[in-house]
């Protein structure tokens, strides 16, 4: 264990209150007169989430809490031998998109098996509720049908109650999406919100915060969130702030306009007083490489001026989103159906096609990102086009016998926009720069996937299965970009504190028993772009609220996860913590 000093000493034993005593038969079998815990992880080294040195210790659990840390002369109903392994807090995925997927796959298989015990959803401007606009309700109906989910809801609070009734294996917190509230009040058109409409949106944000949201998210490359200006965003973030709400943003531009977009996010935090979380921080296109150094410096200046702004990151050079995101903003005005109608109109389609040809010409944003070979189809809806999954647009065009832009537009029409892409736009040097920054933490930017069932479809970005093990294997063990204690801190206590998660993200008595036990020498991501449905190696146990939820790469079926509501709902006594 390279990170464990030879002189490391065991800390004094710390214990919490009354432990589970078990029945007489269990006490006799385990040793009468000794403290009896529900579970003990023995003989490991602890990375406690604070960034301090690793230390050898046992970790005992009583019910859903860590009860003791140290050299423990105690018995337990179950003992895990963690020899040669690290005992760390469960990883917090600060940027997740699982949301409705938790009803389709409660174990959140691809997340749980990489050590994630808490997901923060509702990112990039879209959340599970409120679903008030008819177009949003139609999207929800289609999503529920695709995922084979029977439950229905309208508000965010209703969705959270359904999750609790259904049972989930990971903890879940969520933002309320700017697109949700804007579509409900303003609609899907590219228009400015009136003062009265902004007030209505503020009321919806306040309602969602009281129902359990931890803040508001924006998705400023997606309609209709992209139609909101800085004044609108600041007003809505301000409405979330009294309940401790965060402003989380997929910023307006990650290319040539990166620095202006970061400045806007900082300005929203400055005006509203809300903490700011910038999503999946990166610079896209070869002409923008290195700009993250400037953006991170801007963030450092803002922090010194009192704006609580941080970023999250996934450790890959490809992004992933809907293929329709590559279509120009004006064509999205009015929502998905309006976009489809434009694609089917010969005149409007010709305008869109010309824009795409210009974008893929030398010096255009698509060309600068790598051209059509950098745009890979990761999933489609219909069987007729399944052969295109895993193929880049150039290959799709060749198979279809068409020019690239025409093939892309035809595919969007045939699939009714339900096409996902992986887009190779970044460079490794920038990944390392953001990863090493003191302002960064980590997130998958992915929904949970599974190796069977409705979430096993397509070729999703490998980050769904491999984000956290990839960091620990490649950027900690192999390249030394971060040391292990710092990496664990960025995966646990830092995102937990940012999201306002009570007593999560540390190994300490009294804190919730969300724990991952892994081998630092063999942990590794196995998911690839070509074969993404592969669970990671080296993670021995994942414990959620005191129960073993995954073991040796397989989920156990327990549903010990909880809905983690924000402080606004907790103040009203709603739900679990």
N, C-alpha and C positions, 0 to 999 in steps of 0.2 A: 504494500500500500504506500505509494510514493508520498501521499499527502499527510500521512500520519507520522509525526515526529517520534523518534525513538524514545524521547524523554516524556512522552505524553502520560499524564496521570489520570486516574479515574476521578471524576468529580464526586463530591459527597453525595450520598443517596438522597434524592428528593422524593417525597411521596405526597399523594393527594388524598385527604379525607378517608372515607370508609370504602373498602374494596368489596367486591363480590365474594361472598363467603362460600357459596355452593352448598350442596346438601351433605349430609353426614357421610354418605358413601364416597363421594368425591373427596371430601376432606381426609377420610381415612386412607384412600388410595394415594393422595398426593402428599400427605404428611400432616398429621394433626398438630395444630399449634403454630403452623407457619402461615403467613399471609397468603391468601389465594387470590390470584388475579384471573381474569378471563383469558388473557393471552400475554405471553412474554416473548419478545425478540431478543435472543441471547447471543453474546459473543461477537457482535458486530461493531463497527465504528460508526459513530453518529455524526452526520452533517446536520446541525440543528436548524439551519435556515437563516442564521444570523450573519453568516459570512465568516465566522470564527473558525479556528482550526478544528479538524476532525478529532474526536476522542473516543476511546473504547468504552462501551457501556451496554447494559441491557436496557430495554425499554418495555415497561409493563403497561397493560391496558386494562382498565376496569370499565365495563359497559362501553360508552362511546368516547371516553376520555383517556388521555395519557395519564397514568396514575403515578408512575415513578420512573426516574432515569438515573442509572448508576450501576454499581455492582450489587446485584440483588440476590439475596439469599431468601428466595420466595418460590412458591409453587404457582402453577397456573393450569387452567383447564386445557390449554394448548400451548406448546412451546415451539417456536420457530428458531432453528439453528441458523444464525446469520453469520457464521464464521466466514471470513474473507469478503464480507459484503458490507455495503454502506446502508445505514438506516437513515432515511431522509424524510422530511415532510412530503406528503403527496403533492404532485405538481399541479399548479394552477394555470389553466389555459385561459389567459386573460382575453384572448380574441378567438372565440369559437362561433360556429354557425350551426350547431347541432339543432337546437330549438325543437321543432316538431319531430325531428328524428328520434328524440328520446321516447316518443310514444311508439315509434316503429321498432326501435331497438333499445329497450331500457338499459341494457348493460353498456351502451356506448362503446362497443367492442374495440374499435381502433384507438380510442382515447384511453380507456382503462388499461389496456395491455401495454401502453407506453408509459404508464405511471401517473396518468392524469386522474386526480380525484375530484377536481372542481372545474366546471366549465362556466365561462362567462359569455352568454349569448346575446342576441339582439343587436349584433354589430352592423356597421356599414349602412345604417339608416333603416334597416328592416328588422322588425321584431315580431313575435308571435301574436301580439295584440298592441293596441286595439285594431280590430278589423271592421271598420265601419263603412268605408267606401265600397261600392259594389264591385269595382274592378279588383280591389284587394281581397274581397270575399271570394271572388271567382278564382283568383290565384291560390287562395287557401284551399278551396274545394279541390282544385287540380292537384295540389301538393298532397293533400290527405289521400286522394285516390291513388296517386303514384306510390305513396308510402304505406298504403293499406291501413290507414288510420280511420277509425270510425267516429271518434269523439269530435265534437264541434264546440266552438266558443266564439265570443265576440271581443271581450275585454282581455287585457293582460292578466288581470286578477283571476278570471275564469280559467285561463290556460294554466296558471300556476296551481290552482286547486285541482285541476285534472291531473297534472303531473304527480301531485301528492297522493291522490287516490290510486293512480296507476302504479306508482312505485318506480324508482329509478336507481341505478347502481352508482351514479356519480352525483356529487352536489351540483346544483345549478343556480346561477344568478343571471339576471338579464338587464339590459338597457331597454328603454322604449325607443322605437325607431322614429326618426324625423319624417321619413317617407310615410309611415303609418298615420301620423298626426296631420301632416300636410295634405295627404290625399283625402282625409276625412273632412277637412275644413275648406281647403282651397281647390281640391281636385287634382287632376293630373296635367293641367295646362301649364305652359311656361309663362306664368304671370306673377307679378309681385303681389304679396299678401297685403291686404289693407290692415290698418291698425285694429279694426274689430276682429278680423280673422286671426291676427297674431294673438289677441287676447283669448280667443276660443282655443287656439292651439296651446297656449299656456295652461289653460284649464285642463285640457286633456293630458298634458305632461304632468301636472300636479296630481291628477287622478291616478295615473300610472305609477307615480312615485309612491303614493299612499297604498297602492295595491302591491308594491314590492319591487319596482324597478330601482336600479342602483344609479341611474343617470339616463341621459339621452345620447343617442348615437346619430351621426349623419353619414350619408354616403354621397359625397359631392361629385361623383362621376355618374351617378345613377338618377334617373327620373323617378319621382318628382323632387327628391331631396336636392338635386343640383340646381333647382329653380329658386331655392331660398338664398337670400343674400346675407351678408355678415350681420346686419342689424337684426334680422329674423332669428338667426342662429344664436346670437347673444341673448336675445329676449327669452328664447326657449331654455337655454342653458341656465339663465337666471331663475327661471321657474323651477328648475330641478334642484338648484343649490340649497334651498332651505332644508331639504331632506337629505343633505349630504351628497347630492347628485353630481356625477362626473359628466363632462362633455367629451365623448369619444368620437373621433372623426376619421373616416376615410376621406382624406383631404382632396381638394378640388383638382390638383394636378401633381403628378409624380414624375413629370418629364421636365420640359424647359421651364415650366412655371412652378417648380418645386418650392423654391424659397418664398415666393409670394403666397403659396398655399399654406406653408408652415406659418408664415407671418399671420395669415388670417386665423388659423386655429389658436395661435397665441393671443390674438386680439379678442377672440371670443372669450377666452379665459380671463383676460384682463378686465373686460367690460362686465362680465357676469359674476366674477368671483369664483366660478366653478373650476375644479381641477380639470386638466386637459389630458387626454390620452390620444396620441396620434397613432393611427393603425398601420400595421405592416410597413414600417418605414423603409423606404428604398428610393433609388433614382433609376428610372427606366430609360433605356436607349444609350448607345455607346457614346453619344455626344454629351451625356449628363453624368458620366462616371466620375466619381470623386465629389459630387455635389453634397453628398451626405455629410462630409466633413463640415461644410458651411452650415448646413441645416442643424446639425448637432451643436455647433457653436452658437447659433441663434437661440436654441433651446436653453443652453447653459446661461446665456445672458438673461433670458426671460426668467429663469429660475432664481437667479441672483436678484432680480427685481421683484420677486415675490409671487410669480405665476407658477403654480404647481403643474408643470407640463413634463410628460414622459412619453416614450414611444414603446411600441412592441414590434416584434420581428419574427419571421419564420426563416430558418437557415437554408434557403434554397435560392437558386438564381431564376426560377420561373414563378410567375404568378398564376392565378387561376380565377376565372369568373365566367360569366355568360358570354358566349360569342357575340351576342347582340351589343355588348358594351363597346365593340369596335366601331359600331355605326355612329355617325356624328350626332351630337346632342340635339340639334333641331329636329331630327327625324323621330325622336322619342316623344315630342310634344303631344300630349293627350293620352299617353300610356301605351301598353303593349299592342292593343288592338289597332290603335292609330298607326303605330309603326308597321304592323303587318299590312295594313291597307296601303301604306306608302310603298312598301316593297312590291306589292301586287300591281300598283299603278305604273304603267310603262314610263310615263314622264317623270314621276318622283323617283322611281327605281333608277332611271338613268342618271338623275342628279346624285343619288347615293353612290351609284357605281363609279361615277367620275371622281367623287370625293375619295373613295377608297383607292382608286388608281393613282390619284395624286399622293395619297398617304403612303403608298407602296413604291412610289417612284424614288429615285436617289434624293436623299435629304428629307424625305417624308418620315413621319413617326413610325410607321410600320417597317419601312426599310431600315431606319436607324436601329430598330429593335432586333433586326435580323431577317426581315422580309417574311414572306408567307411560310417559309420553312420553320419559322419560330412560333407559328400559331398552330397548336395541335388540338384536334377535336378529342375531348376526353369522354363525353357521353352524349347520346342522342336518345330520343323517346321511342322512335319506331324501330321495328325489326328491319325494315327495308334499308335503313342506313347504318346498321350496326357495324358493317365492315369498315366504316370510316373512323370508328373509335381507335385512337392511338395513331392516327395518320395526320400529318400536317396538311395545311390547306393546299400546298402544291401537289401533294400526293392525291388528295381528294379530287382536285381538278383533273389530274391525269386519269384516275379511275373513272371519273364521270365523263371524260372526253370534252371538257369545257375549259374556258379561261378561268383563272383563279378567282377573280372577283365574282364572275357569274356563278361559279360553283358554290361560293360562300353564300351568296344571296339566295340561290335556289335551296340550299340546305336549310337556311333559316325559315324559309317559307314552308318547306315540306315538314319541318319539325315544329312549326308554329312557335318559333323562337326558343324551343326547349333544347338548346345545344350548349354544352359547357366546353370551355377551352382551357388549355394550359399554355401560357405565353412566356417564352424565354426572353427576358428583357434586361436582366441584371448581370452583375459581375461579382466574382468571389471576393475581390478586394473590398467592395462596398459591404458585402455581407459581414466580413470580419470587422470592419470599422464600426458598424452599428452594434454588432454583438459585443464588442469590447467596451462600448460606451457606458459610462456610469448612469446614463439617462434611459437605458433600455431594459426591457424584460421580454419574455417570449410568449408567443401564441401560435396556434396551428393555422389560424385563418381558414379552418375547415370544419365541415360537419362530420359527425361520427360516421364511420362506415363499418361494414361487417362482411364476413366471408360467406354469408348465406342470407337469403331473404331479400327484401326490396332495397336494402342499403348496400348490396353487393354488386349492383349494376355499374357498368362503365369502367373506365380507367381513370379514377380520380387522381388528383395530385397526391404524391406519396407523403406529403406533410400530414395527411389525416392519420397515418399510422406511425410516422417516424420522427416527428419534429424533436421531441425532447431527447430520445436516445441518440439522434444524430448529433445534437450539440455536445452531449457527454462523450460520445465516441470520437467524432472528427475534430471538434474545435477545443475540447478539453484534453482528452487522452492523447490524441495524435498530433495536434498542431499547437497546443498550449496557448491558444488565444485567451482563454480564461483558466484560472485554477478551479479546482472542483468546489471548494466552499463558496466561491463567488458565483459560480454557475448555479449551484443549488439555491442560493439566496435569490437570484434573479428568477428562478422557477417557482419560488414558494412565498417567502415572507414579503418580498417587494410587491408582487401582484396582488397578494391577499390584502395587504395594507391599502393599496391603491383602490381596490374594489370595496373596501370597507367590510371585509369578511371577519367576523368576530371570532377571535381565538383559533384562527386557522393559519397554516403556513410556517409553524415552528414545531420542533420537538421539545416540549417542555411540559412539566406537570400542570394539569388543569386545562391544557389545550385539547381540541378535538383530535381524536386518533385517526387522522388521515395520514397514512404512512406508505412509503414505497421502499422496498428492500431490493437492492440491485448489486450486481457484480461489476465494479468499475473497470475490470479488465476485459470483460466479454460483452458489456452492453453495446448494442449496435442496432441501427435501423436497417431493416431488410427490404422495405418497400422501395420500388423503383418506378419510374414513369411507365415502363413497359409492363411491369407486373406489380401493381401497387397494393394489392390485397394481401400483404404479408406482415404479420405481427413482428414486433421487434424482439431481439434476443437479449438475454442478460438480466431481465427483470424477473425476480423470483416470486415476489409477493406484492400485492397492492391491497391496502387495508383502507376501508372507507367507514368512518364513524365506528371504528372498533371491530368491524367484520371483514374477513378476508373476501375480497371481491374478485380478485384474479390471482392465479397461481400458475407459475411456469408457462405463461403465455396463453392461458385459457381462463375465460371468465367463469366464475363459480355459480352464477345465477342469483346471488343475493341482491336485494334491492335496498341497501342501507343508505343510499344517497338521500340528500334532502334539498328541498327548495330553500335557497338562502335569500331572503328578502332584504331590501335595503332598510336604512334606518327609519325612513318615513313610515313604512308598514310596521316595523318593530315597535315604534312608538305608540302605534294604535293596537298593539298586541296581536297582530295577524301572523299566523304561520310559524314555521320553525326557524331556527338560526343555524 
